Amino acid sequence: MQADGTTSAVLRSVGLTEDRTARCVPLTGGTFNTVSRVTPTDGGGDWVVKTPPPATPGTLMGYEQDLLVNEVTFYTAADGSAPVPRVLYSELDPAAPTGPYLVMSACPGRSWSGFAPGSLSAAEGRGLRKDLGRIVARLHAVTNPAGFGYPSLSVGRLDPSWRRAFTAMTDAVLADADTYRARLPRPAAAVRDLLAAASPVLDDVARPALVHFDLWRGNLLVDGGPGARTIGGIVDGERMFWGDPVADFVSLALFGDVAEDADFLAGYAEGGGRAVVFDASVRLRLALYRCYLYLIMLVETVPRRASREDREWAWTHVAPQLESALADVESALRTGE
């Protein structure tokens, strides 16, 4: 299949002409970037080419500016610590003739979310969760002396204070909620006040760790045959930030509680992660990060121009999770825990 115009321009810019391209197949399943899998004729392995949508006013959230900067940062920082793509070529300047792009190696395996129910045994599932725990612990050992926040600087400069950095992140999403008149279970101003009241707990975090923040099964590749399954790749690192490692536990147990995932936590400890004690500080911070993720999931339906079905799904499934997280923040503040 022939590449689209933008992907073709990217390939030409890195010297891969049509006569050196055996195959180019668009990859579906994502909701933001245009992604293609490319097979060069030299037999050196497949490439994945990613280009972002045009930065058209009214189509992006604030933190989504220059997301490829985050993704390149994640793969570069994680290289050697986790099975991630290698950055082969990248252009991060929006004014470049091709526009921004990322060309990376393809990781082995296929999306964990693509396995049919029952196709992975319970033992395989437990083994994969343990393997994932070890990998995530190694990611969290990577730090950034420059400070907390998004490498893209989309919502402000990196900050030595996690409380200030995370407040800027949540304020940006709530500003988007106001701009796009997104449907939330509570007014944005009330959410902002509640998160601010709980923000002192963020001062418990002193080291900026490498946080993927989108570790649901769709971004985890499973490699190997029955009885030998492993995590072959962690992809889509564009939502990463330097922050509290606890924040990764939200997407790792999306709509659930990572404290109940004994296999993951065992692997996390084996991988060198600090033993996770779900004390009052960790529980409150988890509630704040749940609020942040679920706010994003609700607000983004507007600039993404989601279908009515997808908007209703978000309201039915995500809004109650946001309300539950907000209630957990309120409860922690009332009890002083």
C-alpha positions in Angstrom: 0.0 0.0 0.0 1.3 3.5 -0.9 2.1 5.9 1.9 -0.1 9.0 2.3 1.4 12.4 1.1 2.7 13.4 4.5 4.3 10.0 5.3 5.8 9.9 1.9 7.4 13.3 2.4 8.8 12.2 5.8 10.3 9.0 4.2 11.9 11.0 1.4 13.4 13.4 3.9 15.2 10.6 5.6 16.3 9.0 2.4 13.8 6.2 2.1 12.5 6.5 -1.5 9.7 4.5 -2.9 12.0 2.0 -4.6 13.5 1.2 -1.2 10.1 0.7 0.5 8.7 -2.8 0.3 5.4 -1.9 2.2 3.7 0.9 4.0 0.5 0.1 6.0 -1.5 2.6 8.1 -2.0 1.6 11.7 -5.4 2.1 13.2 -6.6 2.2 16.8 -5.1 5.5 17.8 -7.2 8.7 18.1 -4.7 11.5 17.7 -1.7 10.9 15.3 -1.3 9.4 11.9 0.8 6.3 12.2 2.2 3.9 9.5 4.3 0.8 9.6 7.0 0.8 6.9 9.1 -2.1 5.7 12.3 -1.0 4.0 13.8 -3.3 1.4 17.1 -3.6 3.2 15.8 -6.2 5.7 16.8 -4.1 8.7 13.5 -4.3 10.4 10.2 -2.4 10.2 9.8 1.3 11.0 6.9 3.1 12.5 6.3 6.7 11.2 4.2 9.0 13.3 2.9 12.5 12.3 0.6 14.7 14.4 -2.5 16.4 13.2 -2.3 20.0 12.1 -2.3 22.4 15.1 -5.6 23.9 14.1 -7.3 26.2 16.7 -10.1 24.4 18.5 -8.8 20.9 17.8 -6.2 20.5 20.6 -6.0 20.6 24.3 -3.4 22.8 25.9 -1.1 20.0 27.0 -1.3 18.4 23.5 0.9 21.1 21.9 4.2 19.5 20.6 3.4 16.0 21.9 6.1 14.4 19.8 8.7 16.2 22.0 7.3 14.2 24.9 7.4 11.0 23.0 11.0 11.4 21.7 12.0 12.3 25.3 10.3 9.2 26.7 11.9 6.7 24.3 15.3 8.3 24.6 15.2 8.4 28.4 13.8 4.8 28.6 16.3 3.3 26.2 18.2 0.5 28.0 15.7 0.4 30.8 12.6 -0.9 29.0 11.5 -2.5 25.7 10.7 0.7 23.8 11.1 1.8 20.2 14.5 3.3 19.1 14.2 6.8 17.8 15.7 6.5 14.2 14.8 10.0 13.0 12.8 12.9 14.3 11.9 16.4 13.4 10.2 18.4 16.2 10.0 21.9 14.6 6.5 22.6 13.5 7.9 25.0 10.9 9.9 22.3 9.1 8.9 21.6 5.5 7.6 18.1 6.4 6.1 19.3 9.7 7.0 17.4 12.9 7.5 13.7 12.7 8.9 10.7 14.5 10.4 7.6 12.8 11.2 4.8 15.2 11.9 1.0 15.2 8.9 -1.3 15.4 8.8 -3.4 18.6 7.9 -7.1 18.5 4.5 -8.3 19.5 0.9 -7.1 19.3 -1.3 -5.0 21.4 -2.3 -6.8 24.7 -5.8 -5.3 24.2 -6.1 -7.1 20.9 -6.1 -10.6 22.4 -9.5 -12.2 22.4 -11.0 -13.0 25.8 -9.7 -16.3 27.1 -6.9 -16.5 24.6 -4.4 -15.8 27.4 -4.4 -18.2 30.3 -4.7 -16.9 33.9 -1.1 -17.9 34.5 0.1 -16.0 31.4 -1.8 -12.9 32.5 -0.2 -13.0 35.9 3.2 -13.5 34.4 2.7 -10.5 32.1 1.6 -8.3 35.0 4.7 -9.3 36.9 6.9 -8.7 33.9 5.3 -5.3 33.4 5.9 -4.4 37.1 9.6 -5.1 36.7 9.7 -2.9 33.6 7.8 0.0 35.1 10.1 0.0 38.2 13.1 0.4 35.9 11.3 3.3 34.1 10.6 5.0 37.4 14.3 4.8 38.3 15.0 7.3 35.5 15.1 10.8 36.7 15.4 14.4 35.4 17.4 16.9 37.3 15.8 19.8 35.3 12.5 19.4 37.1 8.9 18.3 36.9 6.4 18.6 34.1 6.0 18.1 30.3 9.2 18.2 28.3 7.2 20.0 25.6 6.7 22.9 28.0 3.1 23.0 26.7 1.7 24.1 30.1 4.8 25.9 31.4 8.5 25.4 32.1 9.8 22.5 34.1 9.6 23.2 37.8 11.6 22.1 40.8 8.2 21.8 42.7 5.9 18.9 41.8 3.0 20.8 43.4 3.5 23.8 41.1 4.0 21.6 38.0 1.0 19.4 38.6 -1.2 22.5 39.4 -0.2 24.0 36.1 -1.2 20.7 34.4 -4.6 20.5 36.0 -5.3 24.2 35.5 -4.6 23.8 31.8 -7.1 20.9 31.5 -9.7 22.9 33.5 -9.1 25.9 31.3 -9.8 23.6 28.3 -13.0 22.4 30.0 -14.1 26.1 30.2 -13.0 26.9 26.6 -14.7 23.9 25.1 -17.7 23.9 27.5 -17.0 20.2 28.2 -19.6 18.3 30.2 -18.2 17.6 33.7 -20.0 16.1 36.8 -19.0 19.3 38.7 -18.3 22.9 37.7 -14.7 23.4 36.6 -14.2 26.1 39.2 -15.3 23.8 42.0 -12.9 21.1 40.8 -10.1 23.6 40.7 -10.7 24.7 44.2 -10.8 21.1 45.5 -7.6 20.1 43.8 -5.9 23.2 45.1 -7.0 22.4 48.7 -5.4 18.9 48.4 -2.2 20.0 46.6 0.1 20.3 49.7 0.3 16.5 49.6 2.2 16.8 46.4 5.2 18.2 48.3 5.8 14.6 49.5 7.3 14.1 46.0 10.9 15.3 45.6 12.3 13.3 42.6 11.0 13.8 39.1 10.6 10.2 37.7 9.9 9.1 34.2 6.1 8.6 34.0 4.4 7.2 30.9 0.8 7.9 32.2 -0.9 5.9 29.4 0.0 2.3 30.3 -3.3 0.7 29.5 -3.2 -2.6 27.6 -3.6 -0.9 24.2 -0.1 0.6 24.6 1.5 -2.7 25.7 2.8 -5.2 23.1 2.8 -8.9 24.0 5.5 -11.0 22.3 6.1 -14.8 22.2 3.9 -17.9 21.9 1.8 -19.6 24.5 3.8 -20.3 27.7 6.5 -17.8 26.7 4.6 -14.5 26.7 6.6 -11.3 27.6 6.1 -7.6 27.3 7.7 -6.9 23.9 7.2 -3.2 23.8 5.8 -0.1 25.5 4.6 2.4 22.9 2.8 5.8 22.6 4.9 7.6 25.1 3.5 11.0 24.0 1.6 11.6 27.3 4.7 11.2 29.4 5.9 13.7 32.0 8.5 14.0 34.7 6.6 13.5 37.9 5.4 11.3 40.7 5.8 7.6 39.8 2.5 6.9 41.7 0.8 8.7 38.8 1.5 5.7 36.5 -0.6 3.4 38.7 -3.8 5.1 37.5 -3.6 3.9 33.8 -2.1 0.6 35.0 -5.3 -0.1 36.7 -7.7 1.9 34.7 -11.1 2.2 36.5 -9.6 -0.1 39.1 -7.3 -0.2 42.1 -3.6 -1.1 41.6 -3.4 -2.1 45.2 -5.3 -5.2 44.3 -2.8 -6.2 41.6 -0.5 -8.4 43.6 1.4 -9.7 40.5 2.2 -6.2 39.2 3.3 -5.0 42.6 5.5 -8.1 43.2 7.2 -7.5 39.8 7.6 -3.8 40.7 9.4 -4.7 43.9 11.6 -7.2 42.0 12.5 -4.6 39.4 13.9 -2.3 42.1 10.8 -0.2 42.7 10.4 1.2 46.1 7.9 -0.9 48.1 4.5 0.7 47.6 2.8 1.4 50.8 -0.7 2.7 50.2 -0.7 5.1 53.1 -2.7 8.3 53.3 -0.3 10.3 51.1 -0.2 7.8 48.3 -4.0 7.3 48.4 -4.6 11.0 48.1 -2.1 11.5 45.4 -3.6 8.6 43.5 -7.0 10.3 43.8 -5.6 13.5 42.4 -4.0 11.7 39.4 -7.3 9.9 38.8 -9.0 13.2 38.6 -6.4 14.5 36.1 -6.7 11.5 33.8 -10.5 11.4 33.9 -10.7 15.1 33.3 -8.6 14.7 30.2 -10.8 11.8 29.0 -14.0 13.9 29.3 -12.7 17.2 28.0 -10.9 15.7 24.9 -14.2 14.4 23.5 -15.0 18.0 22.4 -11.9 19.1 20.4 -11.6 15.5 19.1 -15.2 15.9 17.8 -16.0 12.5 19.2 -19.1 10.7 18.0 -22.3 10.9 20.0 -21.8 7.2 20.9 -18.2 7.9 22.2 -19.4 11.0 24.2 -22.1 9.0 25.8 -19.6 6.2 26.6 -17.4 8.8 28.3 -20.3 10.2 30.3 -21.5 6.8 31.4 -18.1 5.3 32.2 -15.6 8.1 32.9 -17.7 10.7 34.6 -18.6 8.4 37.5 -14.9 7.6 37.9 -14.1 11.3 38.1 -16.9 11.9 40.6 -15.5 8.9 42.7 -12.0 10.4 42.6 -13.2 13.8 43.6 -15.2 12.3 46.5 -12.0 10.5 47.6 -10.2 13.8 47.7 -13.0 15.3 49.8 -12.9 12.4 52.2 -9.2 12.7 52.7 -9.4 16.4 53.4 -12.3 15.9 55.9 -10.5 13.2 57.8 -7.1 15.0 57.6 -5.4 11.9 56.3 
